[in-house]
């Protein structure tokens, strides 16, 4: 049985989140809750195609996902690409963070694999950063892109919150890993929060400015 939605929610402008990552969807819903959008998943919008990430960079991937979804649905779409960059590995794995071990690898597989690579190659330098790029595509308008970063250090996993590399990302802002941090604390300083805040500063998240 479908739950009835408040009339205001049904009248709100629709925004499709161009991602099938459940962790990212949860964060997007929290981070965009202050904006009067009716957020839709790909399934909500009837988009059942695989989203390609042509690369090589975050911007390419975020714009590709947003553009394809907006063109197919006729709605504004928000694409996102993010990754972890290890300073001593010259920014690797970066945009390949979710794919470098293959499609069948889990979050825990990739996390353990990254820690092993860092220990093997540069055990004394674990500085890293999270990077996120978001792109808003709208019918009849130029896409708008914003980037956010947060600095940290790679440590052995601590905590079970978040997703991806969060349990080993010791935030310089918080002094705990994102795996230990509450949602509210992470949402104040995360790369995704900062990218969306910069996107909001451009004015495009104001529905009065959105076609």
N, C-alpha and C positions, 0 to 999 in steps of 0.2 A: 504494500500500500504506500503510495506517495504522500509524504507529509506536506500539508499546505504551507506555503511560504507567505510571510507578511506582504501586504500590497506594495509597500515601499521597496522591498527587495526585488519584487517582480518588475517594478518600474525602473529600477536602477540600470544604468548602462552596463552592458555585458563585456567582460574581458576574459579571453581564453588564455590560460596558462599553458604554454607550449612545452610541456614536460610530462613524462610518465614516471618520474622519480617521486615516490611517495613522500620521502623526507623533504624534498624541495617544495612539494605541494603544501605540506603542512606549514613550512616556514613562510611561504608566499601568503598563505591565508592569514597568518598572524601579522606579517609585516605590512600587508595592504588593508588591514581591518579598519584603519582610520579613513580610508578613501571609500566613497560611496559607490563602489563597483559591485556588480553581481559576478563573482568569480566563477569561471566554468573550467572543468577539466576537459581534456581532449575528448573523452567519452561523452561528456555532457554536450559538447559541440558537434558530435557526430563525426569526429576525425579519427579514422581507424588506421591510417597509414603510418608506417614507420618514419620517424623523424631522422633525417640524415644530418651528420655533422661534417661538412666538407673540409673544415679547417683551412689553413693550419692554425689559426689563432682563435681566441675567445670571441672576438667581434664577428668573425666569419660565421662561427657556429650559432651564436645567439641571433644574428640577423637572418640566417638561413631558416632557422626554426620558426621565428616569428613571422617572417614573410610568407612561408608556405602555408602556415595555419591561417593567417589573415586572408590570404587569397582564396583558400579553399572554403572558409566559413563565411567570409564577408564581414567579419567582426574584428575589432582590435585584438591583437594577440601580443602576449609578452613572452619573448624568448630569453633564455638564460644559458650561459655557459660558465663553468667555474672549475677551479683546480687548485692543487697545492703545489707550490714551487719551493724547492730546496736550494738555498743559496749556493752551497758547495757543489751542487750538481748542475749549476748554471741554469736554474729554473725548472729543471725536470722534476716530475713528469708533466707539470703544467696542464695544457688543454687535453692531454692524454690521460689525465688522472683516473678517469673512470674506465679506461679501455686498455691500458698498457699491459695487463696480464691476460687479456682475452675476454670475450663476452661471458664465459661461464664462471669467471672469478667472482667471489663475493666481496663485500666491503672488508670483512676481516682478512681475506686472502690478500687483498691489495695493501691493506695497512701493514700486515706482517711482512709482505714482500718489500715495501718501501723501507721499513725499519732495517731489514736485513741488508738492503742495498747501501743504505747510508752507513751502517756499521762496517760493512766490507770496504767501502771506498773512502769515507771521510768521517771516521768515528768521532773526531774531536770538534766538528762544526755542524751543529744541528739547527742553525737558524733557518726559518722558513716563513712563508707567507701564504695566506689564502687570497685568491683573486676571483672576483666575480664580474662578469659583464652582462648587463641586461639590455634588451632591445625591444622597443615598442613599435610594432607595425600597425598602421591604420589604413583602411581603404582611402585612397585619394590623397594621402599625405606622405611626406618623407619619414622614414624611420628615425627614431631618436634612440641614442645609445648612451649608457652611463656605466662607469666602472667603479668598483670599490675594492679595497684591500684591507687586510689586517695582519699584523705581524705576530710571530710566535716562535716556539722552539719545539722540535720533535722530541717526545719523551715516550717511555713505555706506556701502553694504554692505561688510562685511569677514567673510571666512570662509564656509565652505560646510556647516557643521553646522546641526542644528536644522531648523526649518521656519517658514513664515509670515513674520513680520517679524524673526525672530531675527538675520539678518545685519546689520541696522541698529539693533538694540537694544543700546546700550552700557550694560552693567550697572554701576550704581554700586557694587555689592557686589564685583564681580570685576575691574573695570577693563578688560575686554575685551567684545566683543559676544558675544551668545549663539551667533552663527555661528562665532566663534573658540573658544569654550569647549568643553572636553570634556564628555561626558555627565555624568560624575561631578561636575564643577564646577557645571554648570547645575542639576543635581538638588539641590544644596545650598541654592540661593537662589531658584529660580524661583517664579513665582506659583502654578504648579500644584503644586509641591512643598509650598509653604506652606499652600495650601488643603487638601491631603490630610493634612498634619500636624495641622492644626486639627480635621479630621474624625476623625482617629485619637484625638485627645485626648478626644473625646466618648465613646469606648468602643465606638462602633458597628462599628468594623472588627475587633473581637474576635469571632471566629465563635461563641464560647460565648454571646454576647449577641444573636446574630442568629437569627431564626426559621428 
